[in-house]
């Protein structure tokens, strides 16, 4: 199972959360950034619909797959 880690970090004079190298908007307090990360992590747990996806890999080859709507990642928040 995939795991998505939300990390709360200082950013741009305030606080943000990040996943990998991607940062959220800046929040004035650590608590607000943590709450936003928790809300985002909770939304990751919501099942969607099974649907086809299409994507291009790093070599420029296109792929088509069926993405099951109940295949949700595990989430974690790090402060």
Secondary structure as the mmCIF struct_conf table of DSSP 4:
data_model
#
loop_
_struct_conf.conf_type_id
_struct_conf.id
_struct_conf.beg_label_comp_id
_struct_conf.beg_label_asym_id
_struct_conf.beg_label_seq_id
_struct_conf.end_label_comp_id
_struct_conf.end_label_asym_id
_struct_conf.end_label_seq_id
STRN STRN1 UNK A 3 UNK A 11
TURN_TY1_P TURN_TY1_P1 UNK A 12 UNK A 13
STRN STRN2 UNK A 14 UNK A 19
TURN_TY1_P TURN_TY1_P2 UNK A 20 UNK A 21
STRN STRN3 UNK A 22 UNK A 23
STRN STRN4 UNK A 27 UNK A 27
BEND BEND1 UNK A 28 UNK A 29
HELX_RH_AL_P HELX_RH_AL_P1 UNK A 30 UNK A 44
TURN_TY1_P TURN_TY1_P3 UNK A 45 UNK A 45
BEND BEND2 UNK A 46 UNK A 46
STRN STRN5 UNK A 51 UNK A 56
TURN_TY1_P TURN_TY1_P4 UNK A 58 UNK A 59
BEND BEND3 UNK A 60 UNK A 60
STRN STRN6 UNK A 62 UNK A 67
TURN_TY1_P TURN_TY1_P5 UNK A 69 UNK A 70
HELX_LH_PP_P HELX_LH_PP_P1 UNK A 72 UNK A 73
STRN STRN7 UNK A 74 UNK A 78
#
